[in-house]
Amino acid sequence: MAQWIYRIVPTRPEMVAEATDEELAVVAEHFDYLVALKEAGILILAGRTQENAGTWGITIFEAPDEASARAVMQTDPAVAAGVMDATLYPYAVAVARDGLSD
């Protein structure tokens, strides 16, 4: 199975420090979506940088082809709602602990 990564950035940079109720709701849906991908065996890992200014996140996952990978990214509630902009890249984990790499 091919590996993919999408990088997300807030469309409104101030959101990280001063999120609206609507943005908080979408971010909660985003987190739940990532957990569901993990439970389905699709997600390898996800996370974000820990600063407020210029923060960004990544989602590394498996999908059989680019169309499927793009669908995973575009279905992410944060991307679908326009709270985050996302960019997709083909990816390969080269070194990881405890079985994350091939």
Buried (B, 14 or more C-beta within 10 A) or exposed (E): EBBBBBBBBBBEEEBBEEBEEEBEBBBEBBEEBBEEBBEEEBBBBBEBEEEEEEBBBBBBBBBEEEEBBBEBBEEBBBBBBEBBEBEBEEBEBEEEEEEEEE
